[in-house]
Amino acid sequence: MFCHLNRKTFIKGPLSGNLLVRLQQILKAVKMETLSLFKKGLYFSLIEIGGVKITLFALLKFGLILILGIIALRFFRRRLQRFLSGKLTLPPGALNSTVTLFYYFFLVLLVLVALSTIGINLTQIGFLLGAFGVGIGFGLQTIANNFISGLILLGERSLKVDDLVELEDGTLGIVKEINIRSTIIRTFDGQDLIVPNSEFISKRISTWTYGDDWRRIHIPFGVAYGSDPEKVKKVVTEAARKVPLTEEDSEHPIRVWFIGFGDSSLEFALVVWIRQSQTQRALTGIKSDYYYAIHRALVEAGIEIPFPQRDIHFKSISPELTESLRNLWREQHG
């Protein structure tokens, strides 16, 4: 028994060493095979563009260059905007447009450099643009339209940051940001609207801050029949002068127009000039100031503010109803 155990122990040592070596060889072979498959996968040709084979490794390298380049461009964009704001006396909108154009110019250069690192030259890029043109024809018209519209807006600067604009549907807001695809407008209700840039090119947009900032507004109102129009004109003109937003000079006078005879009132309109740069409020809020002033002035002047009136005529009425109405009137008036 003793010899048997010693013999088993003696044999076990060399077998264990051989097995460990064998396992190491297997693991090394598996590792080499895995690396070989991984390498083949990285350099496996996915597509071919103009004779250039695009591999998975090339796509990863292209993506890495783009990500690092965009991070660097965004940092450069912030620094450039800070630098130019301190050196140039440009309006915020013009400064933002200039910096944005620089950003997209260098972004195009970055894409070209990234493409060249994977072996795609200008000839192959032309092929890509041709394929992109086919894509536009099959469904990318909207994206391309917004992109080109963004370049137009940034180039001609017909729309700038902090401009007050009114969209075709009547929405009024302030331009907060102009991007290459869309423009962000903040309404006076605090909503941020993302508006495609093509809307500003293909549709009619009203801007309150393009050119000079003089704006004329009309505030319609009415007074009761029997009121003196000249007195109304004088009272309302003085009331308008007391509103802080009102601007008045020889070229921008205050007017009170007598515009017609309504069903229940004499119809007027107060016409005043304001400077849009003096306020960022919505037109409804501005008109509200004038309506408060007009109402107060008319009440103080004793001028009656009308309410709807209707005359009712009865073609025929029964004698019994007539007698009942007479009795009712007698009871109420003694």
Contacts in CASP RR format, 6 or more apart in sequence:
PFRMAT RR
TARGET T0000
AUTHOR 0000-0000-0000
METHOD contacts of the structure
MODEL  1
MFCHLNRKTFIKGPLSGNLLVRLQQILKAVKMETLSLFKKGLYFSLIEIG
GVKITLFALLKFGLILILGIIALRFFRRRLQRFLSGKLTLPPGALNSTVT
LFYYFFLVLLVLVALSTIGINLTQIGFLLGAFGVGIGFGLQTIANNFISG
LILLGERSLKVDDLVELEDGTLGIVKEINIRSTIIRTFDGQDLIVPNSEF
ISKRISTWTYGDDWRRIHIPFGVAYGSDPEKVKKVVTEAARKVPLTEEDS
EHPIRVWFIGFGDSSLEFALVVWIRQSQTQRALTGIKSDYYYAIHRALVE
AGIEIPFPQRDIHFKSISPELTESLRNLWREQHG
41 55 0 8 1.000
41 56 0 8 1.000
42 55 0 8 1.000
42 56 0 8 1.000
42 57 0 8 1.000
42 60 0 8 1.000
43 55 0 8 1.000
43 56 0 8 1.000
43 57 0 8 1.000
44 55 0 8 1.000
44 56 0 8 1.000
45 53 0 8 1.000
45 54 0 8 1.000
45 55 0 8 1.000
46 54 0 8 1.000
46 55 0 8 1.000
46 56 0 8 1.000
46 59 0 8 1.000
47 53 0 8 1.000
47 54 0 8 1.000
48 54 0 8 1.000
49 120 0 8 1.000
49 124 0 8 1.000
49 127 0 8 1.000
49 128 0 8 1.000
50 123 0 8 1.000
50 124 0 8 1.000
50 127 0 8 1.000
51 124 0 8 1.000
52 118 0 8 1.000
52 119 0 8 1.000
52 120 0 8 1.000
52 124 0 8 1.000
54 118 0 8 1.000
58 118 0 8 1.000
58 119 0 8 1.000
59 118 0 8 1.000
61 117 0 8 1.000
61 118 0 8 1.000
62 114 0 8 1.000
62 115 0 8 1.000
62 117 0 8 1.000
62 118 0 8 1.000
63 114 0 8 1.000
65 110 0 8 1.000
65 113 0 8 1.000
65 114 0 8 1.000
65 117 0 8 1.000
66 110 0 8 1.000
66 111 0 8 1.000
66 114 0 8 1.000
69 110 0 8 1.000
70 107 0 8 1.000
70 110 0 8 1.000
73 103 0 8 1.000
73 106 0 8 1.000
73 107 0 8 1.000
73 110 0 8 1.000
76 106 0 8 1.000
77 99 0 8 1.000
77 102 0 8 1.000
77 103 0 8 1.000
80 99 0 8 1.000
80 102 0 8 1.000
81 95 0 8 1.000
81 96 0 8 1.000
81 99 0 8 1.000
84 90 0 8 1.000
84 95 0 8 1.000
84 98 0 8 1.000
84 99 0 8 1.000
85 95 0 8 1.000
88 95 0 8 1.000
90 98 0 8 1.000
91 160 0 8 1.000
91 162 0 8 1.000
92 160 0 8 1.000
92 161 0 8 1.000
92 162 0 8 1.000
93 157 0 8 1.000
93 160 0 8 1.000
93 161 0 8 1.000
93 162 0 8 1.000
93 163 0 8 1.000
94 157 0 8 1.000
94 160 0 8 1.000
96 160 0 8 1.000
96 161 0 8 1.000
96 177 0 8 1.000
96 178 0 8 1.000
97 154 0 8 1.000
97 155 0 8 1.000
97 157 0 8 1.000
97 160 0 8 1.000
97 161 0 8 1.000
97 178 0 8 1.000
100 154 0 8 1.000
100 178 0 8 1.000
100 179 0 8 1.000
100 180 0 8 1.000
101 154 0 8 1.000
101 155 0 8 1.000
104 151 0 8 1.000
104 154 0 8 1.000
104 180 0 8 1.000
112 125 0 8 1.000
115 124 0 8 1.000
115 125 0 8 1.000
120 128 0 8 1.000
132 140 0 8 1.000
133 140 0 8 1.000
136 144 0 8 1.000
142 196 0 8 1.000
142 198 0 8 1.000
143 181 0 8 1.000
145 198 0 8 1.000
146 181 0 8 1.000
146 182 0 8 1.000
146 196 0 8 1.000
146 197 0 8 1.000
146 198 0 8 1.000
147 180 0 8 1.000
147 181 0 8 1.000
147 197 0 8 1.000
149 196 0 8 1.000
149 197 0 8 1.000
149 198 0 8 1.000
149 200 0 8 1.000
149 201 0 8 1.000
149 202 0 8 1.000
150 178 0 8 1.000
150 179 0 8 1.000
150 180 0 8 1.000
150 181 0 8 1.000
150 197 0 8 1.000
151 180 0 8 1.000
152 197 0 8 1.000
152 201 0 8 1.000
153 159 0 8 1.000
153 178 0 8 1.000
153 183 0 8 1.000
153 197 0 8 1.000
153 200 0 8 1.000
153 201 0 8 1.000
154 178 0 8 1.000
154 180 0 8 1.000
158 200 0 8 1.000
158 210 0 8 1.000
159 165 0 8 1.000
159 175 0 8 1.000
159 178 0 8 1.000
159 183 0 8 1.000
159 200 0 8 1.000
159 205 0 8 1.000
159 207 0 8 1.000
160 175 0 8 1.000
160 178 0 8 1.000
160 209 0 8 1.000
161 175 0 8 1.000
161 176 0 8 1.000
161 177 0 8 1.000
161 178 0 8 1.000
162 174 0 8 1.000
162 175 0 8 1.000
162 209 0 8 1.000
163 174 0 8 1.000
163 175 0 8 1.000
163 207 0 8 1.000
163 208 0 8 1.000
163 209 0 8 1.000
163 210 0 8 1.000
164 172 0 8 1.000
164 173 0 8 1.000
164 174 0 8 1.000
164 175 0 8 1.000
164 207 0 8 1.000
164 208 0 8 1.000
164 209 0 8 1.000
164 276 0 8 1.000
164 280 0 8 1.000
165 172 0 8 1.000
165 173 0 8 1.000
165 174 0 8 1.000
165 175 0 8 1.000
165 185 0 8 1.000
165 205 0 8 1.000
165 206 0 8 1.000
165 207 0 8 1.000
165 208 0 8 1.000
166 172 0 8 1.000
166 173 0 8 1.000
166 205 0 8 1.000
166 206 0 8 1.000
166 207 0 8 1.000
166 208 0 8 1.000
167 185 0 8 1.000
167 195 0 8 1.000
167 199 0 8 1.000
167 203 0 8 1.000
167 205 0 8 1.000
168 199 0 8 1.000
168 203 0 8 1.000
168 204 0 8 1.000
168 205 0 8 1.000
171 185 0 8 1.000
171 187 0 8 1.000
171 193 0 8 1.000
172 187 0 8 1.000
172 188 0 8 1.000
172 282 0 8 1.000
172 283 0 8 1.000
173 185 0 8 1.000
173 186 0 8 1.000
173 187 0 8 1.000
173 188 0 8 1.000
173 193 0 8 1.000
173 282 0 8 1.000
174 185 0 8 1.000
174 186 0 8 1.000
174 280 0 8 1.000
175 183 0 8 1.000
175 184 0 8 1.000
175 185 0 8 1.000
176 184 0 8 1.000
176 185 0 8 1.000
176 186 0 8 1.000
176 192 0 8 1.000
177 183 0 8 1.000
177 184 0 8 1.000
178 184 0 8 1.000
178 197 0 8 1.000
179 197 0 8 1.000
180 197 0 8 1.000
181 196 0 8 1.000
181 197 0 8 1.000
182 194 0 8 1.000
182 195 0 8 1.000
182 196 0 8 1.000
182 197 0 8 1.000
183 194 0 8 1.000
183 195 0 8 1.000
183 197 0 8 1.000
183 200 0 8 1.000
184 192 0 8 1.000
184 193 0 8 1.000
184 194 0 8 1.000
184 195 0 8 1.000
185 192 0 8 1.000
185 193 0 8 1.000
185 195 0 8 1.000
186 192 0 8 1.000
186 193 0 8 1.000
187 193 0 8 1.000
188 281 0 8 1.000
188 282 0 8 1.000
199 205 0 8 1.000
208 215 0 8 1.000
208 276 0 8 1.000
209 276 0 8 1.000
209 277 0 8 1.000
213 275 0 8 1.000
213 276 0 8 1.000
213 277 0 8 1.000
214 247 0 8 1.000
214 252 0 8 1.000
214 273 0 8 1.000
214 274 0 8 1.000
214 275 0 8 1.000
214 276 0 8 1.000
215 273 0 8 1.000
215 274 0 8 1.000
215 275 0 8 1.000
215 276 0 8 1.000
216 252 0 8 1.000
216 271 0 8 1.000
216 272 0 8 1.000
216 273 0 8 1.000
216 274 0 8 1.000
217 271 0 8 1.000
217 272 0 8 1.000
217 273 0 8 1.000
217 274 0 8 1.000
217 283 0 8 1.000
217 286 0 8 1.000
217 287 0 8 1.000
217 290 0 8 1.000
218 269 0 8 1.000
218 270 0 8 1.000
218 271 0 8 1.000
219 269 0 8 1.000
219 270 0 8 1.000
219 271 0 8 1.000
219 272 0 8 1.000
219 287 0 8 1.000
219 290 0 8 1.000
219 291 0 8 1.000
219 294 0 8 1.000
220 259 0 8 1.000
220 267 0 8 1.000
220 268 0 8 1.000
220 269 0 8 1.000
220 270 0 8 1.000
221 236 0 8 1.000
221 268 0 8 1.000
221 269 0 8 1.000
221 270 0 8 1.000
221 291 0 8 1.000
221 294 0 8 1.000
222 265 0 8 1.000
222 266 0 8 1.000
222 267 0 8 1.000
222 268 0 8 1.000
222 305 0 8 1.000
222 306 0 8 1.000
223 232 0 8 1.000
223 265 0 8 1.000
223 266 0 8 1.000
223 268 0 8 1.000
223 298 0 8 1.000
223 303 0 8 1.000
223 304 0 8 1.000
223 305 0 8 1.000
223 306 0 8 1.000
224 264 0 8 1.000
224 265 0 8 1.000
224 266 0 8 1.000
224 303 0 8 1.000
224 304 0 8 1.000
224 305 0 8 1.000
224 306 0 8 1.000
225 264 0 8 1.000
225 265 0 8 1.000
225 266 0 8 1.000
225 306 0 8 1.000
226 266 0 8 1.000
227 266 0 8 1.000
227 303 0 8 1.000
227 304 0 8 1.000
229 258 0 8 1.000
229 266 0 8 1.000
229 268 0 8 1.000
231 301 0 8 1.000
231 303 0 8 1.000
232 256 0 8 1.000
232 266 0 8 1.000
232 268 0 8 1.000
232 298 0 8 1.000
232 303 0 8 1.000
233 256 0 8 1.000
233 258 0 8 1.000
233 268 0 8 1.000
235 297 0 8 1.000
235 298 0 8 1.000
235 301 0 8 1.000
235 303 0 8 1.000
236 256 0 8 1.000
236 268 0 8 1.000
236 270 0 8 1.000
236 294 0 8 1.000
236 297 0 8 1.000
236 298 0 8 1.000
237 254 0 8 1.000
237 256 0 8 1.000
238 297 0 8 1.000
239 293 0 8 1.000
239 294 0 8 1.000
239 296 0 8 1.000
239 297 0 8 1.000
240 246 0 8 1.000
240 254 0 8 1.000
240 270 0 8 1.000
240 272 0 8 1.000
240 290 0 8 1.000
240 293 0 8 1.000
240 294 0 8 1.000
241 248 0 8 1.000
241 254 0 8 1.000
242 293 0 8 1.000
243 272 0 8 1.000
243 289 0 8 1.000
243 290 0 8 1.000
243 293 0 8 1.000
245 274 0 8 1.000
245 275 0 8 1.000
245 278 0 8 1.000
245 279 0 8 1.000
245 286 0 8 1.000
245 289 0 8 1.000
246 254 0 8 1.000
246 272 0 8 1.000
246 273 0 8 1.000
246 274 0 8 1.000
247 272 0 8 1.000
247 273 0 8 1.000
247 274 0 8 1.000
247 275 0 8 1.000
248 254 0 8 1.000
248 272 0 8 1.000
248 273 0 8 1.000
252 273 0 8 1.000
254 270 0 8 1.000
254 271 0 8 1.000
254 272 0 8 1.000
254 273 0 8 1.000
255 270 0 8 1.000
255 271 0 8 1.000
255 272 0 8 1.000
256 268 0 8 1.000
256 269 0 8 1.000
256 270 0 8 1.000
256 271 0 8 1.000
257 268 0 8 1.000
257 269 0 8 1.000
257 271 0 8 1.000
258 266 0 8 1.000
258 267 0 8 1.000
258 268 0 8 1.000
259 267 0 8 1.000
259 268 0 8 1.000
259 269 0 8 1.000
260 266 0 8 1.000
260 267 0 8 1.000
261 267 0 8 1.000
263 308 0 8 1.000
263 309 0 8 1.000
264 306 0 8 1.000
264 307 0 8 1.000
264 308 0 8 1.000
264 309 0 8 1.000
265 306 0 8 1.000
270 290 0 8 1.000
270 294 0 8 1.000
272 290 0 8 1.000
274 286 0 8 1.000
279 286 0 8 1.000
295 305 0 8 1.000
298 305 0 8 1.000
299 305 0 8 1.000
END
